[in-house]
Amino acid sequence: VHNVYAFDYLGKKEIFVATIGNPWVGPIPGHGLSRFDQTSKAFVLETTSAQLSVRSAKQQHDGSISVLTQESAGHATKLARLEAKDNHLEAVAQITLPPRPHGGDGGADVVLGFSADTLFVTDR
């Protein structure tokens, strides 16, 4: 787990964790964002339809969530847009950031801009 968020999801506020996996050993990919089921008191690891090693996430007013990944050494950071569909968060768009020519540790933060669908991302 890297970060914890409260997002609007299917009409109510829900708790999510960013499951980064383990980009250092293995590597082991993350499960994207996993929702905490308040009834069963357990995390739903299959919340996100794609394996994403999520480090940072932000939700826009339309409910979509932008996530930034931290990939294993030698692999570029990904930025993905997640939307709620059929009780899951589906990755409806995904891009890979340009490679870091001098190495680095990968994704850092995604920040919402002032206008809809405007994002700023940092890559370490």
Secondary structure, DSSP 8 states (H G I E B T S, - for coil): ---EEEEEETTEEEEEEEE--BSSSTTB---EEEEEETTTTEEETTSBSS---EEEEEE-TTS-EEEEE---TTS--EEEEEEEETTEEEEEEEEE----TT----EEEEEE-SSTT-EEEEE-
